[in-house]
Amino acid sequence: MQAVKYLLVIVVLVFLNSCTSVKLSEDKSYSVERLNSADSTRSFISLNFYHYDDRTQPIPAVFHVNGIIFGPKNNLDNFVLNVRPHGFEINAGYIGKEWLKANVEVEKGDSVLVKFYLGLPQT
């Protein structure tokens, strides 16, 4: 009976440990901010890329929006896309940095600001 209790405790601990590893995305490798567009008939996605360690320092990044490749950006200003309402898969990366993926839904009249914080790959 004791062995069954110990086995049950171990199974519960392993399950809880695996659940917490899924929530590691709370480190916020990217942020999405929804705003209203000045023109309520048009929608925009604005993309910004920063170092993970220094979140104020912009970096040139390569990115894909629904499979279309952009970049690397020569200037470090934000990149604005005029889009139609739809779901978008955005992948961003840089030399020596880990690639990140964000899924963004854009509605009519939205202006969505996506900030990527690119860090070193996890080993």
C-alpha atoms as one frame of an Amber mdcrd trajectory, in Angstrom:
protein
   0.000   0.000   0.000   2.879   2.364   0.843   4.494   1.690  -2.535   1.265
   2.693  -4.313   1.112   5.964  -2.358   4.745   6.771  -3.222   4.140   5.921
  -6.860   1.046   8.134  -6.920   2.996  11.036  -5.371   5.778  10.643  -7.936
   3.288  10.579 -10.823   1.575  13.727  -9.521   4.920  15.533  -9.101   6.030
  14.586 -12.622   2.678  15.774 -13.994   2.918  19.098 -12.156   6.490  19.579
 -13.324   5.501  19.001 -16.952   2.632  21.478 -16.622   4.891  24.209 -15.296
   7.387  23.787 -18.142   4.665  24.688 -20.638   4.095  28.015 -18.891   7.662
  29.222 -19.421   6.369  31.465 -22.211   5.423  33.953 -19.500   8.929  35.409
 -19.850   7.348  37.511 -22.620   9.599  37.006 -25.606   7.125  39.152 -27.508
   4.253  41.484 -26.722   1.112  42.331 -28.662  -0.695  45.632 -28.137  -4.011
  46.353 -29.845  -4.864  49.942 -30.695  -7.518  51.595 -32.828  -6.365  52.791
 -36.218  -6.849  56.471 -37.076  -8.696  55.278 -40.189 -11.355  52.814 -39.004
 -11.501  51.171 -42.446  -7.808  50.182 -42.581  -5.785  47.762 -40.474  -2.069
  47.762 -39.685   0.568  45.563 -38.079   3.597  47.381 -36.694   6.657  45.230
 -35.918   9.565  46.153 -33.637  12.595  44.015 -32.768  14.765  44.393 -29.653
  17.511  42.560 -27.772  16.080  40.356 -25.035  18.609  41.524 -22.444  18.297
  45.254 -23.268  14.679  45.751 -24.278  15.303  49.324 -25.425  18.026  48.487
 -27.965  16.561  47.772 -31.426  18.183  45.206 -33.714  17.847  44.497 -37.431
  15.842  41.310 -37.803  14.679  38.933 -40.469  11.003  38.059 -40.274   8.304
  36.110 -42.097   4.644  37.090 -42.223   2.510  34.156 -43.370   5.539  32.718
 -45.160   6.598  35.928 -46.939  10.184  36.839 -46.028  11.130  40.422 -45.065
  14.422  41.869 -43.896  16.874  42.134 -42.497  15.805  45.661 -41.755  18.532
  48.167 -42.583  17.003  50.929 -40.511  15.901  50.179 -36.981  12.524  51.930
 -37.176   9.381  49.914 -36.764   8.090  48.097 -39.829   4.438  48.791 -40.688
   2.291  46.537 -42.852  -1.067  47.645 -44.205  -3.148  44.445 -43.962  -6.657
  43.133 -44.381  -8.426  41.612 -41.375  -7.079  38.104 -41.004  -4.941  35.828
 -38.851  -1.181  36.221 -39.239   1.724  33.983 -38.275   4.838  36.075 -37.697
   8.292  34.499 -37.264  11.260  36.670 -36.299  14.952  36.003 -35.807  18.465
  37.316 -36.093  21.982  35.882 -36.384  22.800  34.083 -33.148  19.314  34.695
 -31.726  16.457  32.281 -31.174  13.593  32.421 -33.677  10.233  33.377 -32.211
   6.710  32.822 -33.488   3.626  34.915 -32.766   0.083  34.391 -34.002  -1.861
  37.638 -34.337  -5.504  38.202 -35.260  -6.272  41.553 -36.891  -9.793  42.982
 -37.088 -11.032  45.813 -39.285  -9.771  49.154 -37.927  -7.085  47.582 -35.713
  -3.556  48.840 -35.375  -1.574  46.019 -33.783   1.889  46.663 -32.337   4.047
  43.528 -31.990   7.385  43.799 -30.178   9.813  40.877 -30.392  12.570  40.480
 -27.803  15.160  38.214 -29.436  17.516  36.339 -27.135  20.140  33.650 -27.241
  19.005  30.135 -28.132  18.240  27.932 -25.152  20.540  24.965 -24.821
